[in-house]
Amino acid sequence: MASKSGKRLPTMALERSTISVVHWMVFPGPGSTRSTARGEAPAEYVLRTVEQVLKDPAFGALEVTRVKDPRVRRRIAELAAQHGKTLYFGAQPVQLLNEERWIPPTDLSSANEVARRQAVERILRCVDEAYEIGAARISLLSGQDPGESPSNRLRQEATEALVRSLAEICRYARERAEELGREPLMVVLELFDRRPERGFHNQLIGPSTEALAVARIVRAHLGHYNFGLLYDLAHMPLIQGPDGAPETPDAVRLLAPFLVHVHIGGTVLDPEDPLYGDSHVRLDHPKSVVKEEELAGFLAALMDIGYTGPIGIEVVPRPGELSEAVLESTRAFLEVARNRTDVNYSLGTFYWHTRRFFPEALWLLLTEARVRQSQRIDEAARNRRRPQAITPPDGKLLILAADHPARRVTAALDDPTALGDRMEYLGRVLRVLTSPLVDGVMATPDIVDDLLLVDYLLKDAGHDGLLDGRVVIGSMNRSGLAGVEYEMEDRITAFTPEAIHNRGLDGGKALLRIDPGRYSRYSIQTMSYVAQALNALRRYGLAAFVEILPVERVEGRYRVVMEPDEMIRAVGVASGLGEASDRTWIKIPYVRDFWRVARATTLPILLLGGEAQENPITILEDFERGMGEGPNVRGAMVGRNVLYPGRDDPRAVAEAISLIVHQGASANEAVRHLARNRGAEERYLMTRLLR
């Protein structure tokens, strides 16, 4: 699907990231031995499995380790070039196997300077081999944690040693690159656990906070910009933060400035299981604590930071398991997670700031016009070009609802008076109406007049108005004030049918809440008010929109009963209101078994959004389901979930809903459009009205 700008939408989350395979783990050797990690696997096995990955279009890179046969190394380089794929070199097996024996487990972080230099020399030989095969980066580990000590002295000494080692390796990598006339290797430090028990690696680095400190020194202070960090999802449950709890995807957000590589794999945390610890089982392994939800959370964090680096699949087949099957199952898990709506929805650093779209200067212009040019409101109403029909040709509608403050409803998320800031509220309403994908607006007289005045100002400045060709619906009964004792007696106190007709609007909206409890007589009175209003609208040839809600009183406040049986009963009441129903639409929330609710009437149904949520994913998914539950489900009339979608852009959220309503898009497709279009035309009003 393409956006309205013609740009191609992403096929899935993180599509700019190369998917790589950690060869020595996925293909450990014939019979699941560790010969590949030792660099001693048979040549035919190595080359067959290397070529198998390199020729697969699903993978853009291969991560290899030391290969002792120089002929095999040359052939690997040739195959990578032949298939146009990238190679990465992993030194971790070299360090963990420690064939040299004399290098202590503290490795690159050895406080003993002789041992540290020996460890560095070993990595420099790996750097040479990485250059030999044309690899783009080399990954390594820190060395064993020296453990607790008074004043944390041993770890401080080890960290200082590690920084020196990394600086020397980065410098050597750049010097060799200059000699070879190529880009320098990226030197990548991988984070491991710090747990001295079976199945774990007990490495100095370690917790993300400490990895971040090392990265800041090596790259930011010492200037080694060919240095970065590698975070492994399989290690996340094993790495403990300062509070002793396992790390979470927030570690990714913490490491963002230096994160250049990630791995995914499974982990077993059952101490009785032989695979306990850093076993890198497949993600669908029954004992893995890394499942689809954990993978999705990890990928969502990568999306948040704008990650574009490689994603390496690092899983190990167990005896009796085929490497190819284990690789494919993990790749399938990854594809499912990358296509999830919650993963594709990412705000990153984006936040919507209404003042950038509707600044104080425009507010001043509007309030001044309210005093000095109020007659222009009537003029704008007379000059508004009305739509030819109540719906576009597809018979569907997306209407912005902007009538909540008049009923004493001002809360959004955790702000009890968010909707009470009229400059903010009106700015968000105008923001939504700048999109051509929104069919119209339903509002109280004050908001409609504001919009008409803005329309006049735009046209007076030589531009198109926001209301021409759009459906404008007047909100009628607003006396059911939220939170008061007699809330259910909801009389016509805003637009009347006559005023809607005289204003040249296209229809009216009424609210009927059914309370079967002690205040039921007020619901019945409101029902009479609404029926009379519907009759009057019909006589004027105008559309009527009835929002019908079954409610119950809980602890002194009303809440909507979101049960299908109650909604079915309410829809039956709404369908029978008035002297005729030929111009009546029904507005209701999505509930489970919505197909049963939709079948309760032949009248067209619009979905409502309800209270504002932290992000629009739930409402998009509900609307996708709702639009498929019956031929009479014809769109949405939604307010707070569009106007106050957390940090997101109201216009982009409205457009996402429009794609679902008018184009039959999935919630996932709608989210991708949203992500691509948030913040578009932010200066729409300023460029037209501030000269």
Steps between C-alpha positions, in 0.01 A plus 500: 500500500618849425448811706309796358836656420574207272780366718517126548407391849739270689440131444564434868678637804878539480510435126825698475670250731699220342403157629809290562567146618757414769652213309699325774188480718234405243738258325719377788645207307404149384291332769464828692861491615685830568750455218383812315568717805849343523561584134548132423174388338543307174545730202206354310269555801615858549476599136166327443336670798663836429375499142158382616462817709665737253275405211182533709337839423365515856850563633731787418801400706683209662691506827797265500781430741856379461550247220839332526524387137608802287351342187160482665535861613569611144203307370269655762613845386437408137151368576407815691614718210325276248164531681545866594476431872689642799724304736548573870770339713426372851799461732290382795556126431875562483492670839270249667682191370835655600716246322810698600439407866743756638258791455294527821117505485507873577625538143487859368417631846795339676656730759826310439652704216689204348183290485302794363749554217492131413122516481520806274751327272260210459222738391735682262562170323120466469491853356747391232286198416189719487672726247615196307141386438372855443291519818340832595521464879644287777317419821658395828437466873655672799641219708395349828368712785757517786216511752408713797772673698531786752408830333448303179875535437543182291224589258630854463847367415349248257292769329804724458690207347210424265489861381872489419456173313207625295683822413801302376283266292306791345824681419653189341184440296523853358873474427455170316207648306720787382766251386237297315318802358161405637251606765613410853339214685235590753615356834192381690486404869225253590320515833480175699373392840697539822395179675764248623293184458457212259367606163600865533803701383568732796646785297610841623276662237250439623223738598387758246581791729864390513514422129373852437776647716766305308355603163495865600867488588616302196300685239408840643809578708774308319352563154484141374195532281546149360373364832151389597296262713314175430194410707361146493133437578594157635720672760237751611334269758847402626651846547412656830471875541608706802183395685572130447202456264541370143544764233210601279474653151572833666864389485478547123378856549784564746767369264352669192791740422745210478285202396616372160410130505242272664446125525184304570469158659332312783597445862407235756470603865397168654799395721395136468517508121827396331464804272490741795668833428641651182404207278359696203214260441256565219227750586226237478679272746250408774736607778620827345404809702543704183172463314319709239398767752857545621627515144231753408591719797867486401425592138267780608786647705725479194236682300481769767870580469498492120729199488625406152786261584516123446273253677681170542317171548698310763340167588651155552345174381493223757582135420229373272406848373580618148691826479286608206177437692621687808612793285171509311287484815692792651483700178125439490470624859693810402277565197183465706633743761620752238152505350318555828308825529648588839851457361435709190347773714797698629517861606873509560576856608191641330240688701219719376524861618187689402665839547725430203188458285265748668720758673396791721504735200220300334310480828523878529383539139197282567402655833536848351277398208246369749461855632546711189373272220243274664257572215739307275383177666155533340663597174728196508203276576307637199802466271597149606477253215299209635571141395283353227405209724542405865768246400762475229422258214608197704221565753739524794588776744778611730379784720703679767301539823569827683222548753638358827581820698138617479398197708760571769733234359852643502728210597745332265743237627633625836411867445157578651459826304686429174192574289441816700791681337310644203811611316638146520165338428413717203852466363463122503158519333642722226798269466273207418295704254808591295497142372297434184440145628257617771139534382371749752448615855231478767515778759316735731409854380810663651737265317304521175513880519875491563544278195281725287706801606824321412339408169427868435856603592648238267282601207560869567871426470445334162503135609255213511290467813493193722124437492412515129366166378518362852216362711436731796275359773361697793505347849163555668444371854784591736317548831591153628796642689759237590509417867179673613220309672240550226741445212252284311256789444671620187294777339567681172724785616740550209396496133129463431381343176382843386841655575674219313279568200549878519878461537515291185639194678449148374355318797459479874632265766320399819612294798274250673630305797280229644516459878266219612560585866349750742541792257337321207226761470760756394616269221139475386464878505818535296366239261201728439725804440709302252197363314360850454836623374523214249154582370592865453826416324317273261249773414792725408643222282805461727685191618466392863775326695402328825768398748335226706674366812386257769641625830516407867571707808806386693619687808304807403622516140369360174691262281409339169402133517723347234306176467350384169159406643449845653628668184257295289210617717617861477532484120141378482388804697694741278371340182141559601533866597301766316229499240728351232853362477596572140754767601624346827851376575603322818824563688622229740826361640662180380438207737569128478265302275439822312351310207200428723468870585524603135229248416260671745415768241509581130590862577854617417737480796795722589756382756596728786838512666441555871752636746847601382769233522877512519528410131251427220586132441198359688252732331645423155474127563144540632400702195656246266297225666186712521504599133494134405212400727208600282411679174327776699816591694585811302779684673586687818418814694793530735630778724739464792688201358586711196547835668709375795685187382781520753805665342382427148378733226118531493493544124711189436279295731187625322651405165579152631134456595396634160703231324316235700160657431535592134768268365448188707856523631614281785599657831858410412485682168332794669777517761766506230326791330477673836871453569593643161268801513510628856616861509419564132398855404561628851507859375170468309320783682801721564598521133142593407398735779818658638641728231 
